[in-house]
Amino acid sequence: MAICNFAKKLTETPNQVDKQDIELLKSYDFSDKDISQIVQIIAYFNYINRVADGLGLEPEDFIDEKGYKNK
């Protein structure tokens, strides 16, 4: 849950992420490298979603409304 809360904060209010947020992740035994990767993955998905939204892209036909592949 810590990563989900961190992802929400980084996504919605990135200017409010502070040392306490990082220390909280460390309290769950995430290393500095782990935290770097967490931040980069969250940032990448935020970036790519904004690119897709900005270009008005729609999901492929094989993806359902929840983001899963249609069987």
N, C-alpha and C positions, 0 to 999 in steps of 0.2 A: 504494500500500500504506500510505502514511503516514496517509491519511484513514481507512482501514479500522482500523488500529491505534488511532488517536485515537478513532474511534467506539466501538470495543470498550471502551476505557478510560473514556470519558465515560459509557457505558451501565452498565458493571459496577461501576466505582469512581469515581464523579464527584468525590468528595472528594479524590481523589489527582491530579486534573488540576492541573498547575502551569505555571509560566512556561516551563520547559524544553519542555513539550509544545507550547506556542504557538510557541516559538522554532524547534522542529523543523519545524512547518508553514511558518513563514516561510522556512526554508532551502530549501523547495521552491517558493519565489517566490509563496506565497499572501499576498495583502495583508491588512491588518486587516479590510477589508470582506469579503473572501473567507472569512476565519476566522470572522467573525461569522455569516455565512450558513451555513457548515459546522456550527457549534455549534447554530444555530437549527433547521436541518433535522434533525440528529440528535436534538435535544431534542423536536422535534415528533413524530417517529416513535416515540420512547420514550413520550411522553405518550399519543398516540392508541392505541398498542398496549396500554398499561395500562388505558385507559378501556374498550377493547373486551374485554380479558381480565376486568376487574373487573365488567363487565356480563354476562359469559358469552356474548358475541356470537360467532357462527360466520360464516365466510366465506360469501359469496353462492354459490349453486349453480353459477354459471358459472366459479368460481375452483377450480383443482385444488389438490391437497395441497401443491404446491410454490409456490403463490401466482400461478400463471399462468392466463390466460383459457383455458378449454376451447375448442377449435376446433369 
